């Protein structure tokens, strides 16, 4: 079976939320970018993780991600949303 991907790396035939493992991976990516934004200063890892959880859950609720989305596309959306947003 061939999957057709759209320009965002999504399978337009799937509206399923990401799996728990995919969500965890997305939170890791988001936490990294949040930490990087504050120059990896010590003492902020827990706050970064909690903020990443909130951000990813909002993105999932807004249907920015699907279960069948390519991992690279998810990472790019996360990076753009967190790195390019003003402080």
Steps between C-alpha positions, in 0.01 A plus 500: 500500500636840406444797731452838338664782694398862459741796501509503881600135532147403605298210377175681419311173550587490871360722775626283784686669783867412542579195713625541857853424380473761223366756749793430735749543216338829401519623860872412507555703183300794633681494836833508317401809301363674809826429684701622204298827497622568853859404410486172696529684832494252792190458711231529236458143375178427687340827393610432140344152511170626643482783247580251223216272615255790489621616159484153346156428644373826349655412164339155511162651594530741206566198275846617396620139536364163404611149577623441147692826467864461408726551808706761316186702426395486868844621610491787250156616617616489863819690421315766305233542766743530791813658352330754281248624759586827673595489868 
